[in-house]
Amino acid sequence: MKFRAFIITRKKLITIITAAAVTAAIGTAEAVSDFKPVSDDGVYRAVLEEGMGVRKQRRKSLGEMIKNALGFDIKQPETILDVYTGGGKGEDEQEETAEDNTDEAKREGADIYEEQGDGPPFPTKEEIARAGNLEINNATDYTVDLRELCSQDLKFAVDDTGPQVLIVHTHTTECYNGDEMPGETERTTDTEKSVAAVGDVIAETLEEYGISVYHDETFHDYPSYQGSYTRSLATVTKAMEEYPSIKIVLDVHRDAFVYEDGTRLRVVDENADVPTAQVMLVSGTDSMGLYNPDWRENLKFAAKIQNAAELMYPGLMRPIDLRTERFNLHMTTGSLILEVGSNGNTLEEAKNAGKDVARAIAAVLEK
């Protein structure tokens, strides 16, 4: 479990230097510890998964042929589905609360964005609002207009009152090609090799832009896969009670698909300068009857991230996936699942994708 809050501005830098000088003069010191959970040891049996998803086929006819042959739509992600708990039925309900940003917080955060030059420049708010050719795989009966949603303002804004973003992993042991535990399938309890490592990159990148992040690496799918979403909901609830400043919850996963010949799905950003996986944003709804009245706000957030990413990193994003399930995304108006890469990608490719999508998120949240 990690908590970072590196929001540094010119005004705060002067304050920090002054405080350091006073501390040195009186000969006192304070040590700060960064706690990291110890990975569980022991044998982990990965649950066999069915119907795992792939990105949109380049030729529709090929996609239809595969769908007819396999009996399911391979464009839909499977790794986010908790088929053993009925899609999260019976989860505790909690309404989200959002805090408004203050003028002072806007002023203090502005310098970070102006000074940061790592990667392509941020698009303006107006450019992000003018959505381009956004793509969506809509598994629901709802009719949605991504362009209209993208043009609307978010119901929240980040500030410096505490952690603004919570990163969790419902399937914490998901890992990438070649990083599995001996004798296991696509799973590891080593958080330096799992999706938790990608969460670290996302957190670090957001913090570079003055956005405070609380990264929770609790195992929710180990030692038992069944009930993962119920356990991750408890983690999110506890974190939001401890840090009511949280406005955004990002559940970071990786997708998965195994072809008939045994090869694994690898999704790549072919326009990137370095090996980079693709990212898919997943948004839930209330189609299954679970409480989720603000799901369109989450979808709005996804549309803005998708458009910002396409402006900054064309080819990074897969189509947004709108699902009938809720996936615990009812806790805030900024809750999303991020499928970073797939089981055929390397950890390096996923980390590069995590950094790029985090910069797109930072662009959307820019004060």
KEDREN-571479 format. One record per atom (N, C-alpha, C): residue in one letter; x, y, z. Coordinates in steps of 0.02 Angstrom, whole numbers, plus 50000, padded with zeros to 5 digits. Example, Ala and Ser with C-alpha at 12.3 -4.5 7.8 and 13.67 -1.06 7.14 Angstrom:
a506604971650390;a506154977550390;a506604983550390;s506424988850354;s506844994750357;s506455000250394;
***
This chain:
m500424994150000;m500005000050000;m500445006250000;k500335010649955;k500755016549948;k500335022749946;f500595028149977;f500255034549974;f500765039849957;r500625043449904;r501085048649884;r500685055149877;a500995060649893;a500675067149884;a501205072349870;f501505072149810;f502045076649793;f501775082549752;i501435087249786;i501175093049752;i501635098849770;i502095100549725;i502615105549739;i502515111649694;t502425117449724;t502375123649687;t502925128249710;r503005133949674;r503525138749694;r503425141149765;k502795142749783;k502655145149850;k502825139849903;k502635133549888;k502785128249936;k503525126749939;l503885127449883;l504605126149882;l504965130949928;i504765137249926;i505075142249971;i504935140350043;t504325138250057;t504145136250125;t504545130250148;i504635125450103;i505005119350121;i505735120950135;i506055125150093;i506755126950103;i506845130650169;t506385135150183;t506425138850246;t506355134250306;a505875129650302;a505775124950357;a506375120450366;a506685118450310;a507275114150314;a507855117750349;a507935124150334;a508475128050364;a508375128650439;v507755129850460;v507605130350532;v507735123750567;t507525118350533;t507615111750562;t508355110150572;a508755111850522;a509475110550527;a509785114650583;a509545120650593;a509835125050644;a509725122450714;i509155119350726;i509015116850793;i509215109550801;g509485106650747;g509765099950751;g509255094450759;t508675095250729;t508165090050732;t508075086950664;a507805080950664;a507675077550600;a507075073050608;e506755072050553;e506165067650552;e506235062550497;a506125056250513;a506175050950463;a505475048950440;v505415048050376;v504785045950347;v504875039150315;s504435034550330;s504495027750303;s503975026650249;d504185023050198;d503725021150144;d503575013750150;f502975012050171;f502805005150184;f502575001750121;k502784995650111;k502584991550054;k502384984750079;p501814982150058;p501594975750083;p502044970050060;v502104965150102;v502494959250084;v502054954550045;s502274952449986;s501874948049944;s501764941349979;d501164938649973;d501024932150001;d501434926749965;d501674922050003;d502034916449974;d501544910549969;g501744905549933;g501324899749927;g501094898649856;v500754893149846;v500534891349779;v499874894749763;y499854897949705;y499224901349683;y498964897749621;r498344895449625;r498024892049569;r497604897049530;a497834898849470;a497444903549429;a496794900349406;v496274904149408;v495624901749385;v495594902049310;l495384896649279;l495324896649206;l494804901649184;e494974905549134;e494534910849111;e494254909149042;e493644911249030;e493324909848967;e493114916348933;g493104916248868;g492834921948831;g493224928248838;m493884927948842;m494284933948852;m494304938248789;g494404944748799;g494284949448744;g494884951348704;v494774953848645;v495314956548603;v495084963248577;r495554967148550;r495374973548521;r494964972748457;k494674978148436;k494254978048377;k494644975548316;q494344970948279;q494684968148221;q494744973348166;r495294973048130;r495394977848075;r494884976648019;r494694970348009;r494194968847958;r493574965947993;k493024969447986;k492414967348020;k492214960348002;s492314958447940;s492114951747919;s492494946347956;l493144947747971;l493534942948008;l493274942348079;g493104948148110;g492824948048177;g492184944048181;e491754944848131;e491124941248130;e491244933748121;m491744932048080;m491904924948071;m492124921748136;i492564925348172;i492804922648236;i492244922148286;k491814927348287;k491254927248334;k490804921248320;n490664919848256;n490234914248238;n490554907548256;a491214907348248;a491574901048261;a491624899548335;l491744904748376;l491864903648447;l491224903948488;g490724907448462;g490094907848499;g490074913548548;f490574918048548;f490554923948590;f490934929548556;d490824935648580;d491134941548550;d491814942748581;i492354941548544;i493024942048571;i493244949248581;k492814954148562;k492984961148574;k492854963248646;q492494959048683;q492324960848751;q492854958148799;p493094962148846;p493614959748893;p493324954848943;e493704949748960;e493474944849008;e493794945849076;t494414948349077;t494784948449140;t494454952849192;i494014957349173;i493674961549222;i493054958349251;l492844952849221;l492224949749243;l492334945049302;d491944945849353;d491974941349410;d491384936549403;v491454931649359;v490894927249344;v490704922949404;y491144922549453;y491014918249510;y490604921849564;t490504928349558;t490104931949607;t489504935249575;g489324933349514;g488734936049482;g488784943349466;g489384945649447;g489464952549426;g489414957449484;g489564955249545;g489584959849601;g488914960649637;k488424956449625;k487784957049659;k487884956149734;g487514960149772;g487554959649844;g488084964249874;e488414968249833;e488914972949859;e488574978449898;d488924981049948;d488654986649987;d488604992749942;e488074996749953;e487965002649912;e488205008749950;q488475013349914;q488685019649944;q488685025149892;e488355030749906;e488335036149859;e488985039949861;e489185042549803;e489805046349799;e489705053449821;t490245056649847;t490235063749862;t490805067049827;a490685072649795;a491205076149758;a491315082949788;e491945085049791;e492115091549819;e492305096349763;d492095102649769;d492265107649719;d492975110049729;n493285111849674;n493955114549677;n493935121749701;t494475124249732;t494515131049754;t494975135049709;d494885141749708;d495305146049667;d496035145549688;e496155145049754;e496845144649778;e497175138249754;a496805132649757;a497095126349733;a497255126749659;k496835130049620;k496955130849549;k497605134649537;r497715139949576;r498315143949568;r498935139949586;e498885136149642;e499465132449665;e499655126849618;g499165123749585;g499305118149540;g499525120249471;a499415126549453;a499525128649384;a500255128149364;d500725129849410;d501435129949393;d501685123149372;i501415117849402;i501645111149387;i501555109549313;y500965111249286;y500815109749217;y501245113949170;e501375120249189;e501755124649146;e502485122449141;e502745119549195;e503455117749197;e503585110749169;q503075106549165;q503175099649144;q503215099149068;g503755096249043;g503835095748971;g503975088848946;d503805083748985;d503945076848968;d503385074048924;g503525073348858;g503025070648813;g502685076148773;p502205074248731;p501865079248689;p501485084248733;p501385090248708;p501025095248748;p500305093348760;f500035095748815;f499335094448830;f498885098148782;p498355094848759;p497845098548721;p497465103148769;t497155108248742;t496775112848784;t496115109648805;k495785112748853;k495135110248875;k494645110348817;e494695115548776;e494245116048718;e494375110448668;e495005108848657;e495165103448610;e494925096748636;i494995095648701;i494765089348731;i494005088848726;a493665094448735;a492935094548733;a492665093248663;r493065095148612;r492845094048542;r493055086948522;a492675082148541;a492845075148530;a492895073648456;g493385069448438;g493465067248370;g493065060948357;n493365056148324;n493025049948307;n493095044848364;l492735046148419;l492755041648475;l492395035148458;e492695029548479;e492405023048466;e492185019848531;i491635016248529;i491375012948589;i491085006248570;n491215001248611;n490874994848607;n490344994848661;n489714995548641;n489164996348687;n488794989748696;a488894986548753;a488574980148767;a487894981048800;t487674987248810;t487044988648844;t486504990448795;d485904991548820;d485344993848779;d485285001448780;y485745004648815;y485725011948818;y486005015148755;t485715020748736;t485985024648681;t486405030248711;v487025030748691;v487475035748720;v487785039848663;d487905046248678;d488225050748630;d488885053048660;l489435049948641;l490085051548669;l490285058648655;r490135061148596;r490325067948578;r489975072948623;e489335071848637;e488965076348681;e489235075948752;l489365069848776;l489635069148843;l490315072548849;c490725071648799;c491395074448800;c491385082148802;s490865085148775;s490825092448773;s490615095448840;q490365091148885;q490125093548950;q490685093849001;d490595098149052;d491085098649105;d491025092849153;l491585090949184;l491575085849236;l491255088649299;k490985084349340;k490665086449402;k491155087149459;f491795085949447;f492295086449499;f492915089849471;a493335092149516;a493975095149498;a494485093449552;v495105092349534;v495615090449583;v495855096649619;d496075095649681;d496355101149721;d496915098249765;d497125101949816;d497675099649858;d497455098149929;t496825095849937;t496565094450004;t496755087550029;g497075083449988;g497255076650006;g497265072349944;p497305065749952;p497295061249894;p496685062449850;q496795063349786;q496255064549739;q496085058349699;v496585054049688;v496515048049647;v496675041949688;l496235037049686;l496355030549717;l496475025449661;i497045021949664;i497195016549617;i497155009949654;v496745005449629;v496674998749658;v496734993549602;h496744987249622;h496784981749574;h496324976149598;t495744975349568;t495304969949587;t495634963249575;h496004962649520;h496384956549505;h497124958249509;t497364958749570;t498034961249584;t498584956749557;t498454950349550;t498974945649529;t499054945149453;e498634948649415;e498714948549342;e499404951149324;c499744947449279;c500414949549259;c500484949049183;y501074950049159;y501194950449087;y501624944749063;n501714944248998;n502024938548965;n502724937248993;g502814931249020;g503464929149045;g503594930649118;d503124933849152;d503234935749222;d502834931549272;e502554925949249;e502144921849294;e502574918349347;m502264916549402;m502584912349452;m502684905449422;p503214901849442;p503324895049416;p502714890549427;g502504887449374;g501944882949377;g501264886249375;e501244892849367;e500614896449366;e500474899249297;t499874901749287;t499654904349222;t499474911749229;e499894916049203;e499744923249198;e499594926549264;r499884923849319;r499774926549386;r500434926849424;t500494931949467;t501064932449511;t500884936549572;t501194934949629;t501104938849690;t501664943949698;d502104944249649;d502644949249649;d502374955749620;t502254960649663;t501954966949640;t502424971049596;e503054969149591;e503514972549546;e503424970049474;k503034964549466;k502944961649399;k502214961349379;s501764963149422;s501044962649408;s500764969349386;v500094969649380;v499774975949363;v499894981349415;a500084979249476;a500254984149528;a500844988449507;a501314985549469;a501884989349445;a501664994649395;v501164993049355;v500884997949308;v500515003349347;g500175001349401;g499855006349444;g500355011149473;d500945008649491;d501475013049515;d501665018349464;v501735016249402;v501925021049349;v501375026249340;i500745024149340;i500195028849333;i500195033749391;a500305031249452;a500315035549510;a500885040549507;e501475038149490;e502065042449487;e501975047949434;t501685046149378;t501585051049324;t501085056349344;l500525054249374;l500035059149397;l500325063849449;e500745061149493;e501045065149545;e501535070349517;e501835068749460;e502265073649428;e501885079949409;y501235079249401;y500805084849383;y500425087549443;g500655086049502;g500345088749562;g499695085549583;i499545079649557;i498925076149574;i499075070749626;s498835071549686;s498985066949740;s498635060249730;v499015054849739;v498755048049725;v498855043549786;y498355039549799;y498395034249849;y498345027549813;h498905023849812;h498925017449775;h498885011749824;d498355007849820;d498255002049864;d498394995649826;e498864991649850;e499084985549816;e498814979249849;t498274979949887;t497974974149921;t497794968749870;f497924962449889;f497734956849846;f496994955449856;h496614955649802;h495904954049805;h495734947449771;d496194944849731;d496074938649695;d496544933049719;y496844934049776;y497314929149804;y497214928649879;p497164922749908;p497234916249875;p496614913849838;s496054917349846;s495444915249811;s495254920449759;y495114918049698;y494894922549645;y494154924349654;q493764919649678;q493054920849687;q492944926349738;g492504931149721;g492344936549766;g492824942449762;s493214942749708;s493714948049701;s493404954949704;y492844955949670;y492534962549668;y492224964449734;t491974959549772;t491704961049838;t492254963549884;r492844960249880;r493404962349922;r493684969149900;s493724970249835;s493994976749813;s493524982449830;l492864981049832;l492384986249852;l492514988249925;a492664983249966;a492824984750036;a493444989150041;t493934987849999;t494544991849999;t494404999049977;v494004999749925;v493835006549901;v493435010249954;t492955006949985;t492545010150037;t492965012550095;k493425008350118;k493865010050174;k494305015950156;a494595015950096;a495035021350075;a494665028050071;m494045027850046;m493665033950039;m493425036550106;e493325032050154;e493155034250222;e493765037550255;e494355034850242;e494965037550271;e495175043950237;y495065044250170;y495255050150131;y494645052550091;p494205056450123;p493605058850088;p493755063550030;s494385065450022;s494585069749966;s494605066049900;i494585059349901;i494635055349840;i494035056649795;k494185058249732;k493665059549683;k493675054749624;i494245051349615;i494355046949557;i494585040149581;v494275034849556;v494495028049572;v494665024449507;l495285022349500;l495515018849441;l495685011649460;d495325006949432;d495444999849443;d495854997249384;v496494996049396;v496964994449341;v497024986849333;h496874984549273;h496914977449253;h497354976749192;r497394970549167;r497644969249100;r497164964249067;d497064964849002;d496604960548966;d496934953748954;a496574949148923;a496864942548909;a496464938948855;f496834935348813;f496534930848765;f497074926048741;v496894919648736;v497354914448712;v497064911648648;y497444911948594;y497224909348530;y497274901748528;e496984898748478;e496964891448472;e497654888448470;d498144892048441;d498824889348438;d499234890648501;g498904893648552;g499234894748616;g499554901548624;t499584905448570;t499864912148575;t499374916748611;r499654921948641;r499254926548681;r499154933148645;l498594936248660;l498434942648630;l498944947948650;r499204951648601;r499654957248614;r499364963248577;v499194968348615;v498914974448586;v499434979948591;v499594983148535;v500144987948535;v499944994548502;d500254999848526;d500195006348495;d500725006748441;e500525005748379;e501005005348323;e501315012048307;n501055017548334;n501335024148321;n501845026348373;a501915022548426;a502355024648481;a503095023848462;d503515028048491;d504235027848479;d504565022048517;v504265019948572;v504525014348612;v503975009148616;p504155002748630;p503634997548634;p503104999348685;t502495000048662;t501955002448705;t501314998448693;a501014996048747;a500374992448741;a499814997448728;q499234994848711;q498644998948705;q498244998648770;v497795003448778;v497395004048839;v496665004148821;m496255000748860;m495535000848851;m495195003348915;l494775008448908;l494385010948965;l493725007248968;v493545004949027;v492925001149037;v492485005049085;s491865005949066;s491375009549107;s490775005049119;g490535004749180;g489965000649197;g489315004649196;t488755001249203;t488095004449204;t487675001249259;d487025002949259;d486554999949306;d486104994849271;s486324992449214;s485904987949174;s485704981549210;m486114979249258;m485964973149294;m485554974449357;g485334980749365;g484914982349422;g485274984849483;l485944985049481;l486324987449538;l486354995149539;y486384997949598;y486395005149607;y487005008249573;n486875012449523;n487415015849488;n487125021749448;p486815026549483;p486445031849449;p486865036649408;d487515037149425;d487945042049392;d488415038949341;w488225033349312;w488675029949266;w488845034249205;r488395038649185;r488545042949127;r489105047849143;e489165049749206;e489715054149226;e490385050549219;n490405044249237;n491005040249227;n491165039649153;l490655038449112;l490745037849040;l490995044549011;k490755050049038;k490995056649016;k491745057349030;f491955055249089;f492665055349107;f493065051049059;a492805045149043;a493135040648995;a493195043848927;a492665047248904;a492675050348838;a493205055848834;k493265059648887;k493765065048888;k494475062248888;i494585057048928;i495245053848928;i495405050848860;q494915047548831;q495005044448765;q495195049648713;n494845055348713;n494985060448664;n495655063748676;a495815065148739;a496465068148755;a497035063448734;a496955057048747;a497465052248728;a497555051748653;e497005051948615;e497055051648543;e497395057948514;l497295063648547;l497625069748525;l498375069548540;m498555066348596;m499245066248618;m499625060048591;y499295054348593;y499605048048574;y499145044048528;p499085046048465;p498635042448419;p498815035048415;g498335030748425;g498455023548423;g498525020348491;l498545024348545;l498625021548612;l497985018048636;m497415020748618;m496785018448648;m496405013548605;r496125008548636;r495625004248606;r494935007348617;p494425005048582;p493755007948593;p493545007448666;i493175012448690;i492885012148758;i492405006348761;d492395002948818;d491954997148826;d491424998748878;l490804999348857;l490245000748902;l489884994248918;r489844992548982;r489604986049002;r488954986349042;t488614980649045;t488004980149085;t488174979449159;e488774976949174;e488984975949243;e489164982649276;r489204982849342;r489364988949377;r490114989449394;f490414983849413;f491134983549429;f491354988449483;n490934989849532;n491114994449587;n491225001649564;l490995003349505;l491135010049477;l490615015149498;h490225013549549;h489705018049573;h489945022549630;m490575021849650;m490815025249710;m490965032649700;t491145034549640;t491275041649624;t491025043049554;t491035049449535;t490865051249465;t491495051249422;g492035048549449;g492655047849410;g492955040949418;s492535035849413;s492755028949423;s492775025149357;l493355021949343;l493435018349280;l493875012249291;i493805007449247;i494275001849241;i494755003449184;l495395002449195;l495895003249143;l496194996449128;e496074993949067;e496394987849044;e497034989849008;v497604989149042;v498244991349014;v498594985348984;g498594984948917;g498904979248883;g498504972948892;s498824967348873;s498514960748878;s499044955648899;n498834949348903;n499284944248927;n499854942648878;g499804945248816;g500354944348769;g500844950048769;n500694955348804;n501154961048809;n501674959948863;t502224963548859;t502734963348911;t502574968648964;l502884967949022;l502804972949075;l503054979749052;e503604979849015;e503874986148990;e503364989648946;e503044985948901;e502544988848857;e501954991648897;a501764988048950;a501204990348991;a501384996549031;k502004996749057;k502225002649094;k502245008849049;n502475007948988;n502495013648941;n501785016148927;a501325011448920;a500625013348909;a500335016748970;g500515014249030;g500275017349092;g500495024649097;k501105025949078;k501345032849080;k500975037249031;d500855034748971;d500515038748920;d499795040248940;v499435035148963;v498735036248981;v498685040749043;a499175040349087;a499185044649146;a499275051949127;r499685053249076;r499765060049052;r499115062549020;a498755058148986;a498115060148958;a497615061849013;i497615057849067;i497185059249124;i497365065949155;a498015067149162;a498245073549190;a498025079449147;a498025078349081;a497795083749036;a497055085249048;v496655080149058;v495945081149071;v495835084749137;l496255083149187;l496175085949254;l496535092549263;e496885094749212;e497285100949218;e496865106649242;k497135110449290;k496775115949320;k496785122049275;
***
